[in-house]
Amino acid sequence: MLEAVLSNTDPTGLQPVPREELPDLTKTDGLGQEARHAALDALSGGDQRAIVDAARLLSSGRGMAVPLLRKLKTEPRAVNRQAILYAISWQDDIRAWWPLLKVLADVDEAPAVRGQAAEGIGYLFWRKSRSKRGYLIAKDVLLWALNDPSPEVRYYAIFALGASRDHSVIAALQGMTKDSGRSNAIVGTVGEEARRAIAWIQD
């Protein structure tokens, strides 16, 4: 099943985007096209502060999913990939569904990157019908991710399952409530997030 996710044809049909000369992020303001494209360019840089700022700027607006997905296909560095996925997660664009699933299912990706992909899936669940293949595969991948060695991946897989509001995952989440896993990237423990997810589904 996971192999099928990793080999699934990307429905976006995206090709690597050519690099262009773009204005400096510090010389732009607001969410105009110039600012957005400058932030997109900054995501490929090596300045971690600039990468974080760019991801936050892009996450505050819509309409950048396609160029962000293109950049994800060509960017190999974990810090940059996590930032790109953070921005993608807030685009509310269903074209990100399969790319996010592929990242989560790929154990060669860094835990922070996979965790961000899981969070992004959670934000898109409301767009998917529970009877559709994409939804069912996502649920299976997230349930599989509950056994991941990384607390960060488990935590965000739980978050996404909670966001599904699917009562069929409650039993699996109940099995995670005593997970004491922690990391600097999550709030509280994995088990605490499981309890929050159950309450969210039952609300």
N, C-alpha and C positions, 0 to 999 in steps of 0.2 A: 504494500500500500504506500509506504513512504517513498519507495523507488518510483512509483507512479507519479507522486507529487513532484519529485525532483526532475523527472523527465517530461512532465506535462508541457505541451506547447504553450508558450506564453501568448495569451489571447490578445495582448496589446500589439504584438508584432513590432515591438520597439527595436530600433537599431541604435548603435552608439552615436551620441550627438557630437558633432564637431566642436572643438574648443574655439571660442571666439574671444576677442578682446572686449572685456566688459569693464564698466566704471568701478572705481574703488567704493567698497561698501560704506566707508566713512563719509563719502561725498554725496550720499543719497539719503532721502528721508521718506517717511510714509510707506505706502504699499503700492507705489506706482510700478510700472513695468521695469523701469531702470533699476529701482531698488531691488526688485525681485530677482532680476537677472544677475545683479551684482552679488546678491546673497547666494544664488545658485553657484556662481563661480567660486565664491569663498569656501563652499563645501568641499572643493577639491584641493584646498590649501593645506599647509602644515601648521598653522597657528590655531591651537586648540580653542582659545578664547573666541577667535573670529568664527571658527566652525560652529561653536555653540550659539553665538549671536545670530549667525546666518540661519541656523535651523529654527531658532525661535521666531525670527522674522517671517520665514516662509510658513511656519505653522499657524500664523495669525491671519492668513488669507487663503483663498481657494484658487483653483485654476492652474496650479503648477505640478499636478500629479504626473503628467506625461514627461516633462523634462527631468523631474526627480527620478522617475523610474528608469529613464535612460541613463542617468548618472549612476544609479545603483548597479546597472549592468556592467559598468566599466571601472568602478572604484573598488580597489582591493583592500584598502586599509580599514581596520575594524572601527576606529574612532570616527572616521568619516562615514562609514556605512551606517553606524548607529545614528548619527546626526541626520543623514538622508532619510532613514526610516522614521525618525521622529517627525520630520516635516511631512512625510508621506502620510503618517498616521492621522494627521489633522486635516487632510485634504477632502475627506469624505467622498472618495472616488473609488467606485467598485473595481476599476481597472487594476487597483493595487492588490486585489484579493489573492490571485495565484502567486505573484511575486512574494508577498508576505508569507504565504504558506511554504513556499520553497525555502525561504531563509530559515524559518522555524524548523523545518524538517531536516535541514543540513547540519549534521553534528560537527562538521568542520568549521562552521561559523563560530565566532566568539560568543560566549554566553550573553554578553550585553547586547549584541546584535540580534540574537535569537529572541531574547526577552522583549526587545523593542518591537520585533515583528509580531510577537504574540499580542502585545498591547494593541498594535494597529488592527489586528484581526478583530479584537474585541470591539473596537469602535465601528466596525463595518457589519457586525452580525445583524443589526436591525434591517439591513438591506437584503438579506438572504432568506429565501423560503426554506423552512426546515425539511421539506421533501426533496430539495434539489441536491444534486451530486456535490456541488461546491460546499454546501453547508455540511453535509454528512462527512466529507473528507476532512474538513476543518475540525469538526468535532473529534474525529478519530485521532488526528494529529495532536490536538491539544490534550486529549486523554493520555496518549502515549507520552507526551512531554511531562506529565505529572511524575514520571519515574526518572526524569533527567537528573544527573548528578549535581547540576547547578541550581542553588536555591533561587537565583534570579529567573531562570527559565521556568521553574516550577511555579513561582509566584505569579508571573505574568500569564502563564497558561491558565492558572486558577482565575485570575482577573477576567480573562477572555471568556472562560466558561461561565462565569457569573454574568457577564454581559450578554450571553446568549439567552438568558432567562429560560433555559431549557430544563424542565424538571427531571429529565432523564439522566442528567449528570450529577444530581445531588448525592447519590450513593458514593460515587467516586470522590466527590469533594468531602464528604464526611470522613472518608478514609485518610484525608490529608490534614484533618484538624489538629492532630498532635505533632505535625511536622514542625520541629523547632529550628529549621534552617533560617539563617540570616545572611545578609550581605549589606555592604554600604549602599547598594543601589535600591534597596527596598525599605518600606516602612513597616517596622515590626517583624514578625516571623511569617513564614509560609503558612503555618497553621492558622494564624490570625486572619490572613487574607482568605483562607478557605472558609472560615466562619462568616466573614463579611460577604463572600460570594453566595453562600447558602441563604443568608438573610435577604440578599438582593433578589434572588430567584423567588423566594417565598413571599416577598412583599406584595 
